[in-house]
Amino acid sequence: MSTYLTILGFNSAIPTINSSPTSQFLEMEERHFLIDCGEGTQVQMRKAKVRFSKINHIFISHLHGDHCFGLPGLVASFRLLGRKTPLNIYGPKGIKKMMDTIFEITETYKGFEVIYHELEGKESVKIYEDKRVEVFTIPLNHRIYCNGYLFKEKPKERHLNMKEISKHKEIEICDFQNLRLGKDFVSEDGNVIDNASLTTDPQPSVSYAFCSDTKYKEDIIPIIENVDVLYHESTFLNNLKEMADYTGHSTALEAATIAKKAQVGKLILGHFSNRYSDLSVMTDEARQIFPNSFLPKALETVKVG
């Protein structure tokens, strides 16, 4: 099964006619994740034909408005659409208080359970896991507490080589799952048949790293090393590095440097200052360091892996 990333919004604080604040929709192993929820996310989801009912997990990087002001409205819409299933929201400590206060003052009643997973640690930790997918935090360095998120497919099962398996009459259907898991087959007389002769390699697992607002931070490199796709903010060009440092942001050159040192497959830039009318200057700078750098496009769907 393929993994797809849909860019719902990618600009910085102020919405424009052509782009919205940060929000992304990730489909991985039939799981549906929303990453950040800036103003206008619901409209972008409609345009992208994202089914609201599919989303059970929302990951918020930090509590600046361009990353979370769309969240109360989205949760309210879930109720109006008749949602009954629980919704998991991952984000900085304080996100529950923010949401509860808004709902209390506006007398908005959810009608379904919202489970908050509040984060405050400074080390990368696993915050979600099921049989196929794992999600880890990526501690960032912004003006307020902020995390990126790493989404990883777990190793996939091996493929059965039925032509070889059929040569061994002792191997029954009940043994197939052990073979898919990489185990050797042991016959009744103790003979060991190597798994590699009975199966073929699975499709490679894929990974996606979302690095929201942050200064240049080299200690994230071991966390995101070798990911297939990296999204990394690049609010400014490097001639404004001092402003980037002051405001807790990165430059396109710095994002590309992180991508190169982490040996990622592809870099998507984002969170651009509105001072840049021609965004090609971002890729011009980034590609000097990391040639496989790209600009996002609103509502574009990118295959990961």
Backbone torsions as a table, in degrees:
resi	resn	phi	psi	omega
1	MET	NA	136.7	-175.9
2	SER	-85.5	157.4	176.4
3	THR	-109.7	132.4	-177.1
4	TYR	-129.7	138.0	176.5
5	LEU	-113.8	124.6	175.6
6	THR	-108.4	123.3	179.9
7	ILE	-83.8	109.0	178.8
8	LEU	-87.0	-38.6	178.4
9	GLY	-155.6	149.6	-174.5
10	PHE	-146.2	-1.5	-177.3
11	ASN	-87.6	174.6	-179.0
12	SER	-81.0	-152.5	-160.8
13	ALA	-54.6	-39.7	-171.7
14	ILE	-98.1	123.2	176.7
15	PRO	-63.4	148.8	175.8
16	THR	-122.9	175.7	178.9
17	ILE	-62.3	-35.7	-171.9
18	ASN	-101.2	-7.0	-179.3
19	SER	-153.1	158.1	-177.2
20	SER	-118.0	163.6	174.6
21	PRO	-62.4	173.5	-167.9
22	THR	-59.9	128.8	169.4
23	SER	-168.4	141.4	-179.1
24	GLN	-141.1	151.5	177.5
25	PHE	-121.3	122.0	-176.4
26	LEU	-116.6	125.7	173.5
27	GLU	-107.0	117.6	-178.3
28	MET	-140.0	119.2	178.2
29	GLU	52.3	44.3	179.1
30	GLU	65.2	14.7	170.6
31	ARG	-98.5	148.8	-175.7
32	HIS	-126.0	112.7	-174.4
33	PHE	-116.3	136.3	171.3
34	LEU	-103.6	130.5	-177.8
35	ILE	-116.4	116.8	-173.8
36	ASP	59.3	157.9	-172.4
37	CYS	-151.6	68.2	178.0
38	GLY	-70.1	172.7	179.2
39	GLU	-54.2	135.1	177.6
40	GLY	88.8	2.8	-177.5
41	THR	-59.5	-40.3	-178.9
42	GLN	-59.4	-42.9	-179.7
43	VAL	-63.3	-42.8	179.4
44	GLN	-65.6	-36.8	176.6
45	MET	-62.9	-40.4	177.2
46	ARG	-62.4	-45.6	-179.7
47	LYS	-62.2	-36.3	-179.1
48	ALA	-83.5	-1.3	179.9
49	LYS	60.0	39.2	174.4
50	VAL	-79.8	128.5	178.5
51	ARG	-79.5	116.0	-177.1
52	PHE	-57.1	-37.6	-174.8
53	SER	-67.6	-17.0	-178.6
54	LYS	-77.2	-21.5	-172.8
55	ILE	-85.7	116.4	177.6
56	ASN	-116.3	-7.7	-177.1
57	HIS	-138.5	123.8	178.9
58	ILE	-121.3	131.7	-177.6
59	PHE	-115.8	116.5	-179.3
60	ILE	-107.0	126.6	-175.2
61	SER	-73.4	-45.1	-179.2
62	HIS	-162.3	172.0	-169.6
63	LEU	-99.4	32.3	165.2
64	HIS	-81.9	144.3	-169.0
65	GLY	-57.4	-35.2	-177.0
66	ASP	-72.1	0.6	177.3
67	HIS	-119.3	-8.8	-175.5
68	CYS	-144.5	-6.1	-175.8
69	PHE	-68.5	-14.1	175.8
70	GLY	-84.7	-9.8	-173.3
71	LEU	-68.9	-45.8	179.4
72	PRO	-59.4	-41.6	179.3
73	GLY	-65.5	-37.9	179.2
74	LEU	-65.6	-43.7	179.2
75	VAL	-64.1	-39.6	176.9
76	ALA	-62.7	-38.9	178.5
77	SER	-66.6	-36.6	175.8
78	PHE	-54.3	-43.4	-179.6
79	ARG	-65.1	-44.2	-179.2
80	LEU	-63.7	-26.3	178.6
81	LEU	-86.5	2.7	174.6
82	GLY	85.9	22.2	-178.5
83	ARG	-61.3	139.6	176.0
84	LYS	-123.4	-24.5	-176.1
85	THR	-76.9	149.7	179.9
86	PRO	-62.2	151.4	176.9
87	LEU	-120.2	128.3	178.8
88	ASN	-100.7	126.6	178.2
89	ILE	-120.9	123.4	179.9
90	TYR	-108.5	130.4	-179.3
91	GLY	-177.5	179.1	-176.5
92	PRO	-62.0	154.0	173.1
93	LYS	-55.7	131.2	-175.4
94	GLY	113.4	-16.8	-177.3
95	ILE	-67.9	-34.6	177.6
96	LYS	-65.8	-45.2	179.2
97	LYS	-60.4	-42.6	178.1
98	MET	-59.1	-49.4	-177.3
99	MET	-68.3	-44.9	-179.8
100	ASP	-61.3	-39.5	180.0
101	THR	-64.2	-44.8	178.7
102	ILE	-61.1	-45.8	-178.2
103	PHE	-67.6	-35.2	179.2
104	GLU	-68.0	-47.7	-177.2
105	ILE	-65.9	-37.7	-178.0
106	THR	-90.2	0.5	-178.0
107	GLU	52.2	47.0	176.4
108	THR	-96.9	127.3	-177.6
109	TYR	-111.5	125.2	-171.7
110	LYS	-71.2	-45.0	-179.4
111	GLY	81.2	0.3	177.0
112	PHE	-151.3	165.7	-175.9
113	GLU	-81.0	130.5	171.2
114	VAL	-110.3	121.8	-178.3
115	ILE	-106.2	116.3	-179.1
116	TYR	-95.1	133.2	175.4
117	HIS	-115.0	92.4	-173.6
118	GLU	-84.9	136.3	-174.1
119	LEU	-114.3	142.0	175.6
120	GLU	-149.8	0.1	-179.2
121	GLY	-76.8	161.6	-179.3
122	LYS	-109.7	7.0	176.4
123	GLU	-114.1	153.7	177.7
124	SER	-68.5	129.1	179.4
125	VAL	-135.2	154.4	174.7
126	LYS	-79.5	126.4	-177.6
127	ILE	-116.5	-9.4	178.3
128	TYR	-150.9	141.4	176.9
129	GLU	-157.1	137.4	167.3
130	ASP	-138.3	-162.1	-174.8
131	LYS	-67.2	-22.3	-172.8
132	ARG	-119.4	-22.5	-169.4
133	VAL	-134.5	146.4	172.2
134	GLU	-127.9	146.6	176.4
135	VAL	-129.4	131.8	-179.6
136	PHE	-122.7	151.1	172.3
137	THR	-78.9	152.4	172.8
138	ILE	-122.4	97.6	-177.2
139	PRO	-61.1	126.9	-177.0
140	LEU	-114.5	177.8	-176.6
141	ASN	-128.1	89.8	-179.7
142	HIS	-119.1	-173.9	-179.5
143	ARG	-69.2	-28.6	173.9
144	ILE	-125.7	170.4	-177.9
145	TYR	-55.3	131.6	-173.1
146	CYS	-151.3	139.7	174.4
147	ASN	-126.6	143.7	161.1
148	GLY	-91.7	-179.2	-178.7
149	TYR	-139.1	137.8	177.1
150	LEU	-110.6	122.1	-179.9
151	PHE	-109.6	124.7	-175.5
152	LYS	-131.6	131.3	168.2
153	GLU	-73.0	139.5	172.8
154	LYS	-72.5	159.2	177.6
155	PRO	-53.8	135.8	-175.8
156	LYS	-88.3	161.0	-179.5
157	GLU	-70.7	148.7	178.3
158	ARG	-72.0	157.4	179.3
159	HIS	-91.5	136.9	179.0
160	LEU	-74.0	135.2	174.2
161	ASN	-98.7	87.3	-171.6
162	MET	-63.5	-27.9	178.7
163	LYS	-63.9	-42.2	179.1
164	GLU	-76.4	-39.6	-179.3
165	ILE	-60.8	-37.7	-177.8
166	SER	-65.5	-14.8	178.9
167	LYS	-78.1	-11.2	-176.9
168	HIS	-119.0	99.7	-172.4
169	LYS	-64.9	-22.1	-179.1
170	GLU	-71.4	-22.1	-177.2
171	ILE	-77.7	116.8	-177.9
172	GLU	-108.8	171.2	-178.6
173	ILE	-56.5	-35.8	-178.5
174	CYS	-65.4	-16.7	178.6
175	ASP	-88.0	-12.1	-170.8
176	PHE	-61.8	-38.9	-176.9
177	GLN	-65.5	-38.5	176.9
178	ASN	-63.2	-36.7	177.2
179	LEU	-66.4	-42.1	178.3
180	ARG	-60.7	-30.8	-179.0
181	LEU	-83.8	0.3	174.9
182	GLY	95.5	9.1	-177.9
183	LYS	-84.1	145.2	174.4
184	ASP	-72.2	161.3	176.1
185	PHE	-103.3	131.0	179.1
186	VAL	-111.2	118.8	-178.8
187	SER	-76.5	171.5	-177.8
188	GLU	-61.6	-31.1	180.0
189	ASP	-87.5	7.4	176.1
190	GLY	90.7	0.5	179.2
191	ASN	-71.4	130.9	-179.0
192	VAL	-99.0	123.4	176.4
193	ILE	-103.0	118.4	-175.0
194	ASP	-61.8	135.9	-177.9
195	ASN	-58.4	-36.3	-176.5
196	ALA	-62.2	-22.2	178.8
197	SER	-85.9	-11.7	-177.0
198	LEU	-110.5	-10.8	-177.4
199	THR	-137.9	167.8	173.3
200	THR	-120.7	162.0	-176.0
201	ASP	-61.5	144.7	176.3
202	PRO	-77.4	170.4	171.9
203	GLN	-64.2	143.8	179.0
204	PRO	-61.7	143.2	173.3
205	SER	-74.9	148.5	-177.8
206	VAL	-114.1	164.0	-178.9
207	SER	-146.1	151.0	179.6
208	TYR	-137.1	132.3	179.1
209	ALA	-117.7	128.4	178.3
210	PHE	-110.7	112.8	178.9
211	CYS	-113.6	101.7	-178.0
212	SER	-76.3	-154.7	-172.1
213	ASP	-57.5	124.6	-178.4
214	THR	-167.0	149.8	165.3
215	LYS	-70.8	168.1	173.1
216	TYR	-57.1	127.8	-171.6
217	LYS	-145.9	94.7	-173.3
218	GLU	-68.5	-23.0	-176.0
219	ASP	-73.9	-1.0	172.2
220	ILE	-83.3	-12.1	-173.8
221	ILE	-58.2	-46.1	178.3
222	PRO	-62.0	-26.7	-179.4
223	ILE	-73.3	-40.0	-173.4
224	ILE	-102.3	6.7	-175.3
225	GLU	-55.4	129.9	174.6
226	ASN	69.0	17.0	176.1
227	VAL	-65.3	152.9	-179.1
228	ASP	-69.5	-42.8	179.5
229	VAL	-135.1	134.3	175.1
230	LEU	-119.5	126.4	166.2
231	TYR	-99.6	124.9	179.9
232	HIS	-136.7	130.4	179.7
233	GLU	-61.0	147.2	176.6
234	SER	-148.2	74.0	-172.1
235	THR	-65.4	-34.5	-174.5
236	PHE	-129.7	164.2	166.1
237	LEU	-80.7	164.7	-171.4
238	ASN	-71.2	-15.5	175.7
239	ASN	-71.1	-10.1	175.2
240	LEU	-114.0	33.7	-178.6
241	LYS	-59.3	-37.6	179.7
242	GLU	-62.7	-39.7	177.1
243	MET	-67.5	-38.6	177.4
244	ALA	-59.7	-46.5	179.2
245	ASP	-62.4	-42.8	-177.0
246	TYR	-64.4	-38.4	-177.2
247	THR	-93.0	-1.2	178.3
248	GLY	78.8	40.2	-178.0
249	HIS	-129.3	177.5	179.7
250	SER	-117.6	162.6	172.8
251	THR	-100.0	165.9	178.2
252	ALA	-61.2	-39.3	178.7
253	LEU	-63.2	-40.3	180.0
254	GLU	-68.2	-40.1	177.1
255	ALA	-61.2	-41.8	179.1
256	ALA	-66.1	-35.7	178.3
257	THR	-64.4	-42.4	176.2
258	ILE	-60.8	-45.4	-178.6
259	ALA	-61.3	-42.2	-179.5
260	LYS	-66.1	-46.5	-177.6
261	LYS	-68.6	-30.1	178.3
262	ALA	-85.4	-5.5	178.6
263	GLN	53.9	48.4	179.3
264	VAL	-79.1	165.6	-179.6
265	GLY	-78.7	-42.5	-174.9
266	LYS	-149.2	142.0	178.1
267	LEU	-114.3	127.8	171.8
268	ILE	-110.1	122.9	179.0
269	LEU	-85.7	162.2	179.0
270	GLY	-173.8	179.9	177.6
271	HIS	62.6	52.7	-174.1
272	PHE	-82.6	141.7	172.6
273	SER	-62.6	143.7	-179.7
274	ASN	-70.8	-3.0	177.2
275	ARG	-70.8	-16.2	-177.1
276	TYR	-100.0	109.9	178.6
277	SER	-84.1	-28.7	178.1
278	ASP	-111.7	104.0	-173.9
279	LEU	-76.7	-7.9	179.3
280	SER	-62.3	-20.3	177.8
281	VAL	-64.1	-25.5	179.2
282	MET	-68.7	-48.8	178.6
283	THR	-70.0	-31.9	176.3
284	ASP	-57.7	-43.0	-179.6
285	GLU	-73.4	-45.2	-175.9
286	ALA	-64.9	-39.1	-175.3
287	ARG	-70.1	-14.1	172.5
288	GLN	-64.8	-28.6	-178.9
289	ILE	-103.1	-44.3	-175.5
290	PHE	-134.3	97.9	-172.8
291	PRO	-58.6	-28.8	-176.6
292	ASN	-88.6	50.3	179.5
293	SER	-106.4	142.0	-174.6
294	PHE	-139.9	155.5	170.9
295	LEU	-87.3	147.3	173.0
296	PRO	-77.6	158.5	172.3
297	LYS	-126.8	134.4	-178.6
298	ALA	-57.9	128.9	178.2
299	LEU	70.5	10.9	175.7
300	GLU	-74.6	139.5	174.5
301	THR	-107.6	125.6	-176.3
302	VAL	-111.6	129.8	174.8
303	LYS	-78.5	130.4	-179.8
304	VAL	-97.2	121.2	-179.2
305	GLY	97.2	NA	NA
